[in-house]
């Protein structure tokens, strides 16, 4: 595994800006890299991408020098291991509501002594076993892989202090859509309780000296970045809609 450019950016205090992809197109991933994004978020939870299609998407990210972060289908050690064996440089684990959930994600992503991930020498991540050096592979993987946990339910608010104490988590991602849904106000990010919950979580994460993450439109992400959030992404569909609106305004102007 090569050095993780995202972790290097975080170490310098910089933000990393990515784009979400939900469809199995390595060409789109390659374009994302050529467009200058720092990373790509490959979604196996909500998208139509299957595990057997993941290799080519990660290869496309590697070819253009961007960090491939993958959301597995669940916080399950088998699902997480399959993603990492295909060369993902990080995982974004959904539905982490407690410290136990966070520890489960870390255990699945890190090798002993930091976790319980199983090792295999013939995977893409380990160079298909060509020149495989287990000790070196374990050390580099444990150091370079990004473990991001999603805080996307009001239950996570109740357990945030305990979650932030879990060792081995690199990014604490606040999921605005599911968080608003848990308050009974889906998509209403300006509702007072939803807005306050987002701000509270960001403050808690930053005060603990941890990396905060979230998603949104380019406009909202700029505001979040100014608040110190470093792990940021928007959706491909969002950029397409904004590009369409700009094109229509130009043609009609």
C-alpha positions in Angstrom: 0.0 0.0 0.0 1.3 3.4 -1.0 1.3 6.5 1.4 -2.2 7.9 1.9 -2.3 11.5 0.4 -5.4 12.2 2.5 -3.7 11.5 5.8 -0.8 13.7 4.6 -3.2 16.6 4.0 -4.7 16.2 7.4 -1.3 16.2 9.0 -0.6 19.5 7.4 -3.9 20.9 8.7 -5.5 21.0 5.2 -8.9 19.9 4.0 -9.5 17.1 1.6 -12.3 17.6 -0.9 -13.9 14.6 -2.6 -16.7 13.5 -4.8 -19.3 10.7 -4.2 -19.8 8.1 -6.9 -22.7 5.6 -6.7 -22.4 4.0 -10.1 -19.8 1.4 -11.3 -17.9 3.6 -13.8 -14.1 3.6 -13.6 -14.2 6.3 -16.3 -16.0 8.6 -14.0 -13.6 8.0 -11.2 -10.7 8.7 -13.6 -12.3 12.0 -14.6 -12.7 12.9 -11.0 -9.0 12.5 -10.5 -8.2 14.5 -13.6 -10.5 17.3 -12.4 -8.4 17.8 -9.4 -10.4 16.3 -6.5 -8.3 15.0 -3.6 -10.3 11.8 -3.2 -13.3 9.8 -4.4 -16.0 8.4 -2.2 -17.2 5.0 -3.6 -20.5 4.0 -2.2 -21.4 0.3 -1.7 -24.1 1.0 0.8 -26.6 3.1 -1.2 -25.1 2.9 -4.7 -25.4 0.2 -7.4 -21.8 -0.8 -7.1 -21.1 -4.4 -6.2 -18.0 -5.8 -4.6 -16.8 -7.5 -7.8 -16.9 -4.1 -9.6 -14.9 -2.3 -6.9 -11.4 -3.3 -8.2 -11.6 -1.3 -11.4 -12.9 1.8 -9.5 -10.0 1.7 -7.1 -7.6 1.1 -9.9 -8.9 4.3 -11.7 -8.4 6.3 -8.5 -4.8 4.9 -8.1 -4.1 5.8 -11.7 -5.0 9.4 -11.2 -3.4 9.8 -7.8 -6.5 10.4 -5.7 -7.4 8.6 -2.5 -10.2 5.9 -2.8 -12.4 5.8 0.2 -15.1 3.2 0.2 -18.4 2.9 2.2 -19.0 -0.8 2.8 -22.5 -2.1 2.9 -22.5 -2.3 6.7 -20.3 -2.3 9.8 -19.4 -5.9 9.2 -15.9 -7.3 9.4 -16.4 -9.4 6.2 -17.7 -6.4 4.2 -14.9 -4.1 5.5 -12.2 -6.7 4.8 -13.4 -7.3 1.3 -13.3 -3.5 0.6 -9.8 -3.2 2.0 -8.5 -6.3 0.2 -9.3 -4.6 -3.1 -7.0 -1.7 -2.3 -9.3 0.9 -0.8 -7.2 3.4 1.2 -10.0 3.9 3.7 -13.5 3.1 4.7 -16.4 5.2 5.8 -18.5 3.0 8.0 -22.2 3.7 8.2 -24.5 3.9 11.3 -22.0 4.2 14.2 -24.1 5.2 17.2 -22.0 4.0 20.1 -18.4 3.4 21.1 -18.9 -0.3 20.6 -19.9 0.4 17.0 -16.7 2.4 16.5 -14.5 -0.2 18.1 -16.0 -2.8 15.8 -15.1 -0.8 12.7 -11.6 -0.2 13.9 -11.1 -3.9 14.7 -12.2 -4.9 11.2 -9.9 -2.4 9.5 -6.7 -2.8 11.5 -4.4 -5.8 11.8 -3.1 -7.2 15.1 -2.1 -5.7 17.5 -4.4 -2.7 16.6 -7.3 -4.8 15.4 -8.6 -8.2 14.1 -8.4 -7.9 10.4 -7.5 -11.1 8.6 -4.5 -11.1 6.3 -4.2 -12.7 2.9 -1.2 -12.5 0.6 -2.9 -12.9 -2.8 -5.1 -9.8 -2.7 -4.8 -6.6 -4.8 -4.0 -4.7 -1.6 -1.0 -7.0 -0.9 0.2 -6.8 -4.5 -1.3 -10.1 -5.4 1.4 -11.8 -3.3 4.2 -10.7 -5.6 7.1 -9.7 -3.4 4.7 -9.9 -0.4 6.3 -9.0 2.9 3.6 -9.6 5.6 5.3 -7.6 8.4 5.8 -4.5 6.2 2.3 -4.8 4.7 0.7 -4.9 8.1 2.7 -1.9 9.4 2.0 0.2 6.3 -1.7 -0.7 6.2 -2.2 0.1 9.9 -0.5 3.4 9.4 -2.0 4.5 6.1 -5.6 3.3 6.1 -8.2 5.9 7.0 -11.0 4.7 9.3 -14.0 7.1 9.1 -17.1 6.4 11.2 -20.5 8.0 10.4 -22.4 9.7 13.1 -25.8 10.0 11.6 -28.4 9.4 14.3 -29.5 11.4 17.3 -28.4 8.4 19.3 -24.8 9.3 18.4 -25.3 12.6 20.1 -25.9 10.8 23.4 -22.7 8.8 23.0 -20.4 11.3 21.3 -18.0 11.6 24.2 -17.4 7.9 24.4 -17.2 7.5 20.6 -14.5 10.2 20.4 -12.3 8.2 22.9 -12.1 5.2 20.6 -8.6 4.7 19.4 -7.9 4.1 15.8 -10.6 6.3 14.3 -9.2 8.9 11.9 -12.4 10.8 10.9 -15.7 11.4 12.6 -18.2 12.0 9.8 -21.5 13.8 10.6 -24.1 12.6 8.2 -26.6 15.5 7.7 -29.3 13.7 5.8 -29.8 10.7 8.2 -29.3 13.0 11.2 -32.1 15.2 10.0 -34.2 12.1 9.4 -33.7 10.9 13.0 -35.1 14.3 14.1 -38.2 13.7 12.0 -37.1 16.5 9.6 -35.6 14.8 6.6 -33.5 17.2 4.5 -34.3 20.2 6.6 -30.8 21.2 7.6 -31.9 24.7 8.7 -34.3 23.3 11.3 -33.1 24.6 14.7 -32.6 21.2 16.3 -30.8 19.8 13.3 -28.6 22.8 12.8 -27.7 22.8 16.5 -27.0 19.0 16.4 -24.6 19.5 13.5 -22.8 22.4 15.2 -22.6 20.5 18.5 -21.0 17.5 16.9 -18.5 19.5 14.9 -17.5 21.4 18.1 -17.2 18.2 20.1 -15.0 16.6 17.4 -12.7 19.6 16.9 -12.4 20.2 20.7 -11.3 16.6 21.1 -8.5 17.3 18.5 -10.1 15.0 16.0 -10.8 15.3 12.2 -14.4 16.2 11.4 -16.1 15.4 8.2 -19.4 16.0 6.4 -21.1 16.3 3.0 -23.2 18.9 1.3 -23.4 21.3 -1.6 -20.3 23.3 -2.6 -21.8 26.4 -0.9 -22.4 24.6 2.4 -19.1 22.8 2.3 -17.3 26.1 2.1 -19.0 27.1 5.3 -18.2 23.8 7.0 -14.5 24.1 5.9 -14.4 27.6 7.5 -15.6 25.9 10.7 -12.6 23.6 10.6 -14.1 20.5 8.9 -11.4 18.8 6.9 -13.1 15.7 5.4 -15.5 17.0 2.8 -17.4 15.7 -0.2 -20.3 16.5 -2.5 -22.2 14.2 -4.9 -21.6 13.8 -8.6 -25.4 14.5 -9.1 -25.1 17.8 -7.3 -22.3 19.0 -9.6 -24.4 17.9 -12.6 -27.4 19.8 -11.5 -25.3 22.9 -10.8 -23.6 22.6 -14.1 -27.0 22.2 -15.9 -28.3 25.4 -14.2 -25.2 27.3 -15.2 -25.5 26.1 -18.8 -29.2 26.9 -19.0 -28.6 30.4 -17.6 -25.8 31.0 -20.1 -27.9 29.8 -23.0 -31.0 31.8 -22.0 -29.1 34.9 -21.0 
